Amino acid sequence: MTLMTCRSENELRAMMLKTVLASTRAQAIAVYLPDITGRKLIPFACDGGLPVARLPQLDNEVGTERFRELDVLQTEPFYFGKTPSSAKTQDLSSALFCRHGSLVAHRILLETSEGHNAYNQVYIFLLTSTGSTPRLQEEHHTLHVLWRSYFHLSPLLVSLENLLKTEETQVEKSKHQKGQVDSMLSDNLVGRSPQITQVREKIAQYAQNKYAVLVQGETGTGKEVVARSLHRLSQFSDGPFIAENIAALPENLIESELFGYKKGAFTGATENRDGLVKRASGGTLFLDEIGDLSIDLQVKLLRILQEKKLRPLGGSKDEPVDFRLICATHVDLKKAIESGKVRADLFYRITQLTIDVPPLRSREGDRVHLARHFLQEIAVSNADTSKALSEEAVSLLETAELKGNVRELQNCMIKAVFLAYDTDEISGSILKQAMNEQLDTAAVSGAQSNSVVGENGYDDLLLAEKGLRTVVSNFELDLIRSAYSQFKGDRSKMADFLQIPKRTLANKLSKFNCPTMEFDHEN
């Protein structure tokens, strides 16, 4: 190692001391700097003797009882003194090095900008072997060059050290943050497959910017979980997360729900009300099934996104809004553009970034891992011990169709736990029973819709007579009525059975004007 290859001030100082010892052939060295008053000398560095912390401070004020070597250095640049004749004599060599010996002392004068002290002086004390005669003038010149170089390099190395420490701190902080992000995403998006790992990586990559994100995936894959994860990791995380399913809103209420209204805007508008867009300002707005938004409202949403201004229904002034938009869909929006259901300009505005959530059937090895995760969650919520999966149950999981994806798997595990209430293990037969219960929705659909579905898929005459919207509404109503009858009006169980959120169920009940289901079927 050389002086120029040192990477820290401590390395430079240690190398400096060794260089001086080698060039002067001294046994030990102690370096002192004056304090701010110049009246005392403070230990700065040493080698071959006492550690710096044990070196004494030296009086350097004129008129005090100081060492004679310091008196000489007031007028001379260097001093050489031989070993005292008596071991009892108090001399500077014994004070600095705890042993007698020939002492060489140098007072090095530095330029104003080079010193570490107000007086720009360096005091160097060397313990040499008895009988040696140093070449003081030559030695003094060498020491001047060395310490001048040291004080030039030292500030640069201090800056380098600080820079390296800052970089290390930032790296550690980045690693810590990444660890927190990975932990949070792994908790929310459970799975080990490469497919779900890629989703987590995209979330971490996209979260810290304000670009709109479109989350695409089949029903039940966890699109809202992705949206919430993006929000939690974003600069808007302290703001609100407002989520709405466009398909669950009654058509005549979508505009007022989204954009709000002023008092008197329409019959029943008895007060001002903020819409979802306004409420999401400062946070994230998540719109599921964005493709169900009408063309007229798409135009209004696009204007808001471009201008960051909102005008509520009945309002006369624009109001500023600032939010991040995340949309989701399970349909192909490009085909919707071709059919005229989605505006191309809105499509490009909401797809600045995209995340495709894979269906469960494409996630290699995640079914069993997810199932055990859900069993653990259920056990914790019920303050119980987690149930195990038998080998037969594992085989069944790996081959099951699970069209409802993660949501269906979660519901299967809930049913299986309660079916296996008297055992610690979920057998293949119990899991199969739970899965069959999941298929009851399809069975009820078939039983209740004979008048709608014919041999070719649909009753063309009924469609022509009443139109698709009415037929679909009646079909949906039949399913809800069946669930109501089966679960005696328990909305939580109905929503779980129909695999829809309770809020969506409430909106559908409101849409059909049947909050209690006590009504005659309307054709």
C-alpha positions in Angstrom: 0.0 0.0 0.0 1.2 3.5 -0.8 0.0 6.9 0.3 -1.9 7.4 -2.9 -3.7 4.1 -2.7 -5.2 4.7 0.8 -9.0 4.8 0.8 -9.6 6.3 4.2 -8.1 8.9 6.5 -7.2 6.3 9.0 -5.4 4.2 6.4 -3.6 7.3 5.3 -2.6 8.3 8.8 -1.3 4.7 9.6 0.7 4.6 6.4 2.1 8.0 7.1 3.4 7.0 10.4 5.0 3.8 9.1 6.6 5.8 6.2 8.2 8.2 8.7 9.5 5.4 10.9 11.0 3.7 7.9 12.6 6.8 6.5 14.0 8.0 9.9 14.7 4.5 11.3 13.1 5.6 14.5 11.6 3.2 17.1 8.4 5.1 17.8 6.6 8.3 16.8 4.1 10.7 18.4 2.5 13.5 16.5 0.9 16.5 18.2 -1.2 19.5 17.0 -1.7 22.8 18.9 -5.2 23.3 20.3 -7.2 26.4 19.3 -5.4 28.6 21.8 -1.9 27.4 20.9 -1.2 26.9 24.7 -1.5 23.1 24.6 -0.4 20.4 22.3 -3.0 17.7 21.6 -2.1 14.1 20.6 -3.0 13.4 17.0 -1.3 10.1 16.0 1.3 7.7 17.2 3.0 4.3 16.4 5.4 2.1 18.4 4.5 3.5 21.8 1.4 4.4 23.8 -2.0 4.6 22.1 -3.2 8.1 21.3 -5.8 7.9 24.0 -3.1 7.5 26.7 -0.7 10.2 25.4 -0.5 13.2 27.7 -1.4 16.7 26.6 1.7 19.0 26.6 1.8 22.5 28.0 3.2 24.8 25.3 2.7 28.3 26.8 5.7 30.5 27.4 6.4 31.0 31.1 5.1 27.6 32.2 7.1 24.6 33.4 7.2 22.8 30.0 9.7 20.3 28.7 12.9 21.9 27.5 12.5 20.3 24.1 9.4 22.5 23.5 11.4 25.6 24.6 13.9 24.9 21.9 11.2 24.3 19.3 9.9 27.8 19.9 12.9 29.2 18.0 14.3 26.2 16.1 12.7 23.9 13.6 14.1 20.7 15.1 15.8 19.3 18.3 17.9 16.3 19.1 18.6 15.2 22.6 20.5 12.1 23.8 19.5 9.7 26.5 19.4 11.3 30.0 22.3 10.2 32.3 19.9 9.4 35.1 16.8 7.2 34.8 15.1 9.3 37.3 15.3 12.4 35.2 11.9 13.5 33.8 12.2 13.9 30.1 9.9 14.0 27.1 10.9 10.6 25.8 9.7 8.8 28.9 6.5 10.9 29.0 5.6 10.0 25.4 7.0 6.5 25.0 7.3 5.3 28.7 11.0 4.6 28.1 14.2 6.6 27.8 16.0 7.1 24.6 17.4 9.7 22.2 14.6 12.1 21.2 14.3 13.9 17.9 11.7 16.6 17.7 10.5 18.6 14.7 8.1 21.6 14.4 6.7 21.6 10.8 5.2 24.8 9.5 2.4 24.4 6.9 0.7 26.8 4.6 -2.4 28.4 6.0 -4.9 26.1 4.1 -3.1 22.8 4.9 -3.2 22.5 8.6 -5.8 20.9 10.9 -5.4 23.7 13.5 -5.4 27.4 13.8 -1.6 27.7 14.0 -0.8 25.4 11.1 1.9 23.6 12.9 2.7 19.9 13.4 5.0 18.7 16.2 6.7 15.3 15.5 8.5 13.4 18.2 10.7 10.5 17.3 12.4 8.0 19.7 15.6 6.8 18.2 18.2 4.2 19.2 21.0 5.3 21.4 24.1 6.2 19.5 22.4 7.2 16.3 23.0 10.6 14.9 20.1 11.8 12.7 20.6 14.1 9.7 18.2 16.7 11.0 18.1 19.1 8.1 17.4 16.4 5.5 15.0 14.6 7.8 13.1 17.9 8.5 12.7 18.5 4.8 11.4 14.9 4.2 8.9 15.3 7.1 7.7 18.6 5.7 7.0 17.1 2.3 5.2 14.0 3.8 3.0 15.9 6.2 2.2 18.6 3.6 1.0 15.7 1.4 -1.0 14.2 4.2 -2.9 17.4 4.9 -3.6 17.8 1.2 -4.9 14.3 0.8 -6.7 14.0 4.2 -9.8 16.2 3.3 -10.2 14.4 0.0 -10.2 11.1 1.8 -12.6 12.3 4.4 -15.0 13.4 1.6 -14.5 10.0 -0.1 -15.2 8.2 3.2 -18.4 10.2 3.7 -19.5 9.6 0.1 -18.9 5.8 0.5 -20.8 5.8 3.8 -23.6 7.7 2.2 -23.7 5.3 -0.7 -23.6 2.3 1.7 -26.4 3.8 3.8 -28.5 4.3 0.6 -27.8 0.8 -0.5 -28.7 -0.6 2.9 -31.8 1.6 2.9 -32.7 0.4 -0.6 -32.2 -3.2 0.4 -34.3 -2.7 3.5 -37.1 -1.0 1.5 -36.9 -3.7 -1.1 -37.2 -6.3 1.7 -40.3 -4.5 3.1 -41.8 -4.3 -0.4 -41.1 -8.0 -1.1 -42.6 -8.9 2.3 -45.7 -6.8 1.8 -46.3 -8.1 -1.8 -45.6 -11.7 -0.7 -48.2 -11.3 2.0 -50.8 -9.9 -0.3 -50.0 -11.8 -3.5 -49.3 -15.2 -2.2 -47.5 -17.7 -4.5 -44.1 -19.0 -5.5 -44.6 -19.4 -9.3 -42.6 -17.4 -11.8 -45.9 -16.0 -13.1 -47.0 -14.4 -9.8 -43.4 -13.4 -9.0 -43.4 -11.4 -12.3 -46.6 -9.6 -11.2 -45.0 -8.7 -7.8 -41.9 -7.3 -9.7 -44.1 -5.2 -11.9 -46.0 -3.8 -9.0 -42.7 -2.8 -7.3 -41.5 -1.3 -10.5 -44.7 0.7 -11.3 -45.8 1.8 -7.8 -43.6 4.9 -7.4 -44.9 6.8 -10.4 -48.2 8.5 -11.3 -48.9 6.8 -14.6 -52.3 5.1 -15.1 -52.3 1.3 -14.8 -54.6 -1.2 -16.4 -54.8 -4.6 -14.5 -56.1 -7.4 -16.7 -57.1 -10.8 -15.6 -60.0 -13.3 -15.3 -62.6 -13.0 -12.5 -61.2 -14.0 -9.2 -57.5 -13.6 -10.0 -56.9 -10.8 -7.5 -57.0 -7.6 -9.7 -58.1 -5.5 -6.7 -55.4 -6.9 -4.6 -52.9 -5.8 -7.2 -54.5 -2.3 -7.3 -54.3 -2.0 -3.5 -50.7 -3.1 -3.5 -49.8 -0.5 -6.1 -51.5 2.1 -3.9 -49.8 1.0 -0.7 -46.4 1.3 -2.3 -47.1 4.6 -4.1 -46.6 8.3 -3.2 -50.3 8.4 -2.7 -50.3 5.7 0.1 -51.3 8.3 2.7 -54.3 9.3 0.6 -57.6 7.4 0.2 -58.0 4.2 -1.9 -61.4 4.5 -3.6 -62.6 1.3 -5.4 -65.8 0.8 -7.4 -67.0 -1.8 -9.9 -68.6 0.0 -12.8 -70.7 -3.0 -13.7 -72.2 -3.1 -10.2 -73.6 0.5 -10.4 -77.1 1.2 -11.8 -76.8 2.9 -15.1 -78.8 5.9 -14.1 -76.5 6.5 -11.1 -73.0 6.0 -12.6 -72.5 9.6 -13.5 -73.5 11.0 -10.2 -71.6 8.3 -8.3 -68.4 9.0 -10.2 -68.4 12.7 -10.6 -70.7 13.9 -7.8 -73.4 16.6 -7.9 -74.5 19.9 -6.6 -77.7 20.6 -4.6 -80.6 20.9 -7.0 -78.8 19.2 -9.9 -81.7 16.8 -10.3 -84.8 15.6 -8.4 -83.6 14.3 -5.0 -80.3 16.1 -5.0 -81.0 17.9 -1.7 -77.3 18.5 -0.9 -73.9 18.7 -2.4 -72.2 15.4 -2.7 -68.6 14.5 -3.8 -68.3 11.7 -6.3 -65.7 8.9 -6.3 -63.3 11.0 -8.4 -63.3 13.9 -5.9 -63.0 11.6 -2.9 -60.0 9.9 -4.5 -58.1 13.1 -4.9 -54.8 12.8 -3.2 -55.0 9.0 -3.4 -55.9 6.3 -5.8 -59.1 5.6 -7.8 -59.7 2.0 -8.8 -62.3 1.4 -11.4 -63.1 -2.3 -12.0 -64.8 -3.3 -15.3 -63.9 0.0 -16.9 -65.2 -1.3 -20.2 -68.8 -1.1 -18.9 -68.6 2.8 -18.7 -70.8 4.4 -21.4 -69.2 6.4 -24.2 -70.5 9.7 -22.9 -68.9 9.1 -19.5 -65.7 7.9 -21.1 -65.4 11.4 -22.7 -65.9 13.0 -19.3 -63.4 10.8 -17.6 -60.8 11.4 -20.3 -61.2 15.2 -19.9 -60.7 14.8 -16.1 -57.5 12.8 -16.6 -56.1 15.3 -19.1 -57.0 18.5 -17.3 -57.0 17.3 -13.7 -60.2 19.2 -13.3 -63.7 18.0 -12.4 -67.1 19.6 -12.9 -69.8 17.9 -10.8 -73.4 17.5 -12.1 -75.1 20.9 -11.7 -71.8 22.6 -11.1 -70.7 25.8 -12.8 -67.0 25.7 -11.9 -64.2 23.2 -12.4 -62.7 21.8 -9.2 -59.0 20.6 -9.2 -58.4 16.9 -8.6 -55.2 14.9 -8.4 -55.3 11.1 -8.2 -53.7 8.0 -9.7 -56.1 6.0 -11.8 -56.0 2.2 -11.8 -58.5 0.3 -14.0 -59.2 -3.3 -14.3 -61.0 -5.5 -16.8 -61.5 -9.2 -17.6 -62.4 -8.5 -21.3 -60.3 -7.6 -24.3 -60.5 -3.8 -24.5 -59.0 -3.8 -28.0 -62.0 -5.8 -29.3 -64.2 -3.4 -27.4 -62.6 -0.5 -29.3 -63.4 -2.3 -32.6 -67.0 -2.8 -31.6 -67.3 0.9 -30.6 -67.8 0.2 -26.9 -64.5 1.8 -25.7 -62.9 5.0 -27.0 -59.4 4.5 -28.4 -58.1 7.8 -26.8 -59.3 6.6 -23.3 -57.8 3.2 -23.9 -54.4 4.7 -24.5 -54.8 7.0 -21.5 -55.6 4.2 -19.1 -53.0 1.7 -20.4 -49.9 3.7 -19.9 -48.7 0.7 -17.8 -50.3 -2.7 -17.8 -50.2 -5.7 -15.5 -51.6 -9.1 -16.5 -52.7 -11.2 -13.6 -52.4 -14.9 -14.6 -55.3 -17.3 -13.9 -54.6 -19.9 -11.3 -54.3 -22.7 -13.8 -51.3 -20.9 -15.3 -49.5 -20.5 -11.9 -47.2 -23.5 -11.6 -47.3 -25.0 -8.2 -49.3 -22.3 -6.5 -52.6 -24.1 -5.9 -51.4 -26.2 -2.9 -49.3 -23.3 -1.6 -52.3 -21.0 -1.7 -54.7 -23.6 -0.2 -52.4 -24.1 2.8 -52.1 -20.3 3.1 -55.9 -20.0 3.3 -56.1 -22.8 5.8 -53.6 -20.9 8.0 -55.6 -17.7 7.6 -58.9 -19.4 8.5 -57.2 -21.0 11.6 -55.9 -17.7 12.8 -59.3 -16.0 12.4 -61.0 -18.8 14.2 -58.3 -19.1 16.9 -57.8 -22.7 15.9 -55.1 -25.1 14.7 -54.6 -25.1 10.9 -55.9 -28.2 9.2 -53.7 -30.3 7.0 -54.3 -31.5 3.4 -54.3 -35.2 2.7 -52.3 -36.5 -0.3 -55.6 -37.2 -2.0 -56.7 -33.6 -1.4 -53.4 -32.3 -2.8 -53.8 -34.4 -5.9 -57.4 -33.2 -6.3 -56.3 -29.6 -6.0 -53.6 -30.0 -8.6 -56.1 -31.2 -11.2 -59.2 -29.2 -10.3 -60.6 -26.7 -12.9 -61.2 -23.8 -10.4 -62.7 -21.5 -13.0 -63.2 -18.9 -10.3 -59.4 -18.8 -9.7 -58.1 -17.7 -6.3 -61.5 -16.5 -5.0 -63.0 -19.9 -5.7 -60.1 -21.7 -4.1 -60.4 -19.6 -1.0 -64.1 -20.3 -0.8 -63.4 -24.0 -1.2 -61.0 -24.0 1.7 -63.6 -22.1 3.9 -66.2 -24.8 3.1 -63.8 -27.6 3.5 -62.7 -26.4 7.0 -66.3 -26.4 8.3 -67.0 -29.7 6.6 -64.0 -31.2 8.4 -65.0 -29.7 11.8 -64.3 -33.0 13.6 -60.9 -33.9 12.1 -57.5 -32.3 11.8 -57.1 -33.2 8.1 -59.0 -32.3 5.0 -59.5 -35.5 3.0 -60.0 -35.8 -0.7 -63.7 -36.6 -0.2 -64.3 -33.5 2.0 -62.5 -31.3 -0.5 -64.5 -32.8 -3.4 -67.7 -32.1 -1.4 -66.6 -28.5 -0.9 -65.8 -28.1 -4.6 -69.2 -29.5 -5.6 -70.9 -26.9 -3.4 -69.0 -24.3 -5.4 -70.7 -25.7 -8.5 -74.2 -25.3 -7.1 -74.3 -21.8 -8.7 -74.1 -23.4 -12.1 -76.7 -26.0 -11.2 -79.1 -23.4 -9.9 -78.5 -21.3 -13.1 -79.4 -24.3 -15.3 -82.5 -25.1 -13.3 -83.8 -21.5 -13.2 -83.1 -20.5 -16.8 -84.7 -23.1 -18.9 -86.8 -20.5 -20.5 -83.7 -18.6 -21.5 -81.2 -21.2 -22.6 -82.2 -23.5 -25.4 -80.4 -26.3 -27.3 -78.3 -23.8 -29.3 -77.4 -21.8 -26.2 -80.1 -19.1 -26.1 -83.8 -18.8 -26.8 -83.8 -16.5 -29.9 -87.5 -15.8 -29.6 -87.1 -14.6 -26.0 -84.1 -12.5 -27.0 -86.0 -10.9 -29.9 -89.0 -10.2 -27.7 -87.4 -8.7 -24.6 -83.8 -7.8 -25.6 -80.5 -9.0 -24.1 -80.5 -6.6 -21.2 -83.9 -7.8 -19.9 -83.1 -11.4 -20.3 -79.7 -11.1 -18.5 -81.3 -9.1 -15.7 -84.0 -11.8 -15.2 -81.4 -14.5 -15.3 -79.4 -12.7 -12.7 -82.5 -12.1 -10.6 -83.3 -15.8 -10.7 -79.8 -16.6 -9.3 -80.2 -14.0 -6.5 -83.6 -15.3 -5.6 -82.3 -18.9 -5.4 -79.4 -17.7 -3.1 -81.9 -15.8 -1.0 -84.1 -18.9 -0.6 -81.1 -21.2 0.1 -79.5 -18.9 2.8 -82.8 -17.4 4.2 -81.8 -13.9 3.3 -78.3 -13.9 5.0 -76.5 -11.4 2.7 -73.0 -12.5 3.8 -73.7 -16.1 2.8 -75.5 -15.0 -0.4 -72.5 -12.9 -1.4 -70.1 -15.7 -0.6 -72.2 -18.2 -2.6 -72.6 -15.9 -5.6 -68.9 -15.0 -5.4 -69.5 -11.3 -5.4 -68.7 -8.6 -2.8 -71.5 -7.8 -0.3 -71.6 -4.2 -1.6 -72.1 -5.5 -5.2 -75.0 -7.7 -3.9 -76.5 -4.7 -2.1 -76.3 -2.6 -5.4 -78.0 -5.4 -7.3 -80.8 -5.8 -4.8 -81.3 -2.0 -5.0 -81.2 -2.2 -8.8 -84.0 -4.8 -8.8 -85.8 -2.9 -6.0 -85.9 -6.0 -3.9 -84.0 -5.4 -0.7 -86.0 -8.2 1.1 -86.7 -10.4 -1.9 -90.3 -10.5 -0.9 -91.9 -9.8 -4.3 -93.3 -11.6 -7.3 -91.0 -12.4 -10.2 -91.1 -9.6 -12.7 -91.0 -10.7 -16.4 
